Amino acid sequence: MRHAIIIGNTDGIGLALTRRLLSDGWAVTGLSRRAAGLEHDRYVHVAADVTAAGYPAELERACAGAGRVELCVYAAGVGDLLDLDDLAAQTRAIEVNLLGVARTVEVVVPRMLAAGGGHLVGLSSLADSLISPEAPGYAASKAGMSSFLIALGAALRPRGVAVSTVRFGFVDTKMAKGAVRPMMITVDRAVDVLIRCLRTRPAVVSYPRRMTLLTAALRPVSRIQARLRKR
Ligand SMILES: NC(=O)c1ccc[n+]([C@@H]2O[C@H](COP(=O)([O-])OP(=O)(O)OC[C@H]3O[C@@H](n4cnc5c(N)ncnc54)[C@H](OP(=O)(O)O)[C@@H]3O)[C@@H](O)[C@H]2O)c1
């Protein structure tokens, strides 16, 4: 039986993907701070915080309990809008979104290499290319995450381990904040994209296409605007 570990699956994209994999016959271990509310004979939940000192050990135990892990999806994420009275929230985005994925890699990749293969998928964002005064920690964490995973993927591919960096625009979950959310897709659509990614194992997936083009066009604008911003 194929076994997946989904990190960050209490709700949102991680939960919807967990449900889809279970209905496709996978065994799934989910990991997040709260329970995912799933009852299934092929599902195990591990309550853990990716920023906690004990996280690598918890993940190690979860991997050992699962046997061979063919797939690991890093779907944990936070992203608060900038509040100058709570700069810790910006640090938290970097801890969860960027350091969390690096700590996950430390545990999961050696196991995949030892097993002769595997697939690591990280949910980054089209925001990875923007300078964002509205959410600096989030944009920086996603820039780092994409750079880290794309580079890691290039190094690991000859060793049989695939790494896919998935860059969504807006997906209809509690994460998608803000009054304007152009070209937002449903969670089901996001899961369809992920399922295709599991089959084809590309290095990078950017979706939807029109939002990808728009973000690419906004990239230089966001840099100039940040520099010229007036008091
Ligand atoms: N929604 C969008 O518009 C969008 C767009 C592009 C990219 N993404 C990315 O896709 C990923 C999933 O987003 P989503 O929309 O599904 O968000 P979501 O609905 O807010 O879900 C986030 C998940 O992360 C888990 N999580 C948060 N902090 C954690 C921690 N410290 N330790 C362990 N788990 C933690 C949460 O569970 P607990 O709270 O129980 O821990 C939850 O299951 C994120 O990385 C996000 O940046 C989302």
The ligand as a MOL file (V3000), in Angstrom:
LIG
                    3D

  0  0  0     0  0            999 V3000
M  V30 BEGIN CTAB
M  V30 COUNTS 48 52 0 0 0
M  V30 BEGIN ATOM
M  V30 1 N -5.0190 29.4700 0.3570 0
M  V30 2 C -4.2840 30.1530 -0.4930 0
M  V30 3 O -4.7360 31.1370 -1.0970 0
M  V30 4 C -2.8740 29.6890 -0.7970 0
M  V30 5 C -2.2520 30.1800 -1.9520 0
M  V30 6 C -0.9540 29.8070 -2.2630 0
M  V30 7 C -0.2740 28.9450 -1.4140 0
M  V30 8 N -0.8950 28.4660 -0.2890 0 CHG=1
M  V30 9 C -0.1080 27.6110 0.5990 0
M  V30 10 O -0.7090 26.3450 0.7320 0
M  V30 11 C -0.4460 25.8470 2.0550 0
M  V30 12 C -1.7620 25.4070 2.6870 0
M  V30 13 O -2.5760 26.5620 2.7990 0
M  V30 14 P -4.1260 26.4960 3.1390 0
M  V30 15 O -4.7810 27.5120 2.3150 0
M  V30 16 O -4.6060 25.0920 3.1110 0 CHG=-1
M  V30 17 O -4.0660 27.0470 4.6480 0
M  V30 18 P -4.9690 26.7110 5.9250 0
M  V30 19 O -6.3310 26.3170 5.5260 0
M  V30 20 O -4.7870 27.8760 6.8280 0
M  V30 21 O -4.2290 25.4260 6.5440 0
M  V30 22 C -2.9340 25.5370 7.0640 0
M  V30 23 C -2.5550 24.2340 7.7350 0
M  V30 24 O -1.2620 24.3830 8.3260 0
M  V30 25 C -1.2890 23.8310 9.6390 0
M  V30 26 N -0.3110 24.5200 10.4710 0
M  V30 27 C -0.1980 25.8720 10.6700 0
M  V30 28 N 0.7820 26.1230 11.5340 0
M  V30 29 C 1.3150 24.9200 11.8830 0
M  V30 30 C 2.3480 24.5260 12.7560 0
M  V30 31 N 3.0480 25.4380 13.4660 0
M  V30 32 N 2.6330 23.2030 12.8830 0
M  V30 33 C 1.9140 22.2790 12.1960 0
M  V30 34 N 0.9270 22.5860 11.3430 0
M  V30 35 C 0.6270 23.9020 11.2020 0
M  V30 36 C -2.7290 24.0760 10.1330 0
M  V30 37 O -3.1330 23.1250 11.1210 0
M  V30 38 P -3.0640 23.4530 12.6930 0
M  V30 39 O -3.5400 24.8720 12.8520 0
M  V30 40 O -3.9620 22.4450 13.3200 0
M  V30 41 O -1.6420 23.2430 13.0970 0
M  V30 42 C -3.5240 23.8460 8.8480 0
M  V30 43 O -3.8480 22.4810 8.7020 0
M  V30 44 C 0.2660 26.9630 2.8230 0
M  V30 45 O 1.6450 26.7670 2.8280 0
M  V30 46 C -0.0580 28.1950 1.9950 0
M  V30 47 O 0.9420 29.1870 2.1140 0
M  V30 48 C -2.1840 28.8160 0.0310 0
M  V30 END ATOM
M  V30 BEGIN BOND
M  V30 1 1 1 2
M  V30 2 2 2 3
M  V30 3 1 2 4
M  V30 4 1 4 5
M  V30 5 2 4 48
M  V30 6 2 5 6
M  V30 7 1 6 7
M  V30 8 2 7 8
M  V30 9 1 8 9
M  V30 10 1 8 48
M  V30 11 1 9 10
M  V30 12 1 9 46
M  V30 13 1 10 11
M  V30 14 1 11 12
M  V30 15 1 11 44
M  V30 16 1 12 13
M  V30 17 1 13 14
M  V30 18 2 14 15
M  V30 19 1 14 16
M  V30 20 1 14 17
M  V30 21 1 17 18
M  V30 22 2 18 19
M  V30 23 1 18 20
M  V30 24 1 18 21
M  V30 25 1 21 22
M  V30 26 1 22 23
M  V30 27 1 23 24
M  V30 28 1 23 42
M  V30 29 1 24 25
M  V30 30 1 25 26
M  V30 31 1 25 36
M  V30 32 1 26 27
M  V30 33 1 26 35
M  V30 34 2 27 28
M  V30 35 1 28 29
M  V30 36 1 29 30
M  V30 37 2 29 35
M  V30 38 1 30 31
M  V30 39 2 30 32
M  V30 40 1 32 33
M  V30 41 2 33 34
M  V30 42 1 34 35
M  V30 43 1 36 37
M  V30 44 1 36 42
M  V30 45 1 37 38
M  V30 46 2 38 39
M  V30 47 1 38 40
M  V30 48 1 38 41
M  V30 49 1 42 43
M  V30 50 1 44 45
M  V30 51 1 44 46
M  V30 52 1 46 47
M  V30 END BOND
M  V30 END CTAB
M  END
